[in-house]
Structures are given as structure tokens and as C-alpha cells.
Amino acid sequence: MKKAIIYIPTKTPMQSGRGKTKKWHLKFITKDPSVSPLMGWESSKDTLEEVTLKFITKEKAIEYAKKNKIDYILKREKKANFVIKSYADNFIKN
């Protein structure tokens, strides 16, 4: 039986916006990750490793997994706490 992880990706340090963090991803878990002895690269005979499906909502991703009989692990979405301050606050000593 296929296994997958359903998650919402976090913002990378190189992004200032949150545009790519709104869709839920369903990524398959591979069975046989291995390291190539020649080059040292990670490889796998399972091509599902390369597949990542994107969904608008968490419910749609779960529905897809259940419909296709995929065991899934649901990772919670992490909410960021934003501190809104003005530029002038950088120069005020506390």
C-alpha cells in the first residue's frame, strides 16, 4: 500500500512573501532510498518519490488519499507570529 505525507510547506529563508505556502502538498514516502556508490547521490527505484501533488485545501488532499487508498500522515500547519512594528522602532532604545 502506498504511503504519503500531507503538509503545507513552510516559507524558505530566501522568500519574503508567503505565496508558495498556501497550497497543501501530498508527497509519497519511498520504500527504498539508497545512496549511489559511484557518485554518492541519493537514488531510488520507486518513481513515486518524484511526485508531489498540490491541493487547494487540506480536505481535498485527504479526500484524494482516501479515494485512491493511500495511507497518509497529516502534518499540522505552523502559524507564524508576526510582530508588526514601524521602521522607527529600530532606533528606539528600550
Secondary structure, DSSP 4 states (H G I P E B T S, - for coil): --EEEEE-PPPPTT-SS-GGGSSEEEEEPPS--EE-TTT--EE-S-GGGG-EEEESSHHHHHHHHHHTT-EEEEPPPPPP------GGGGG---
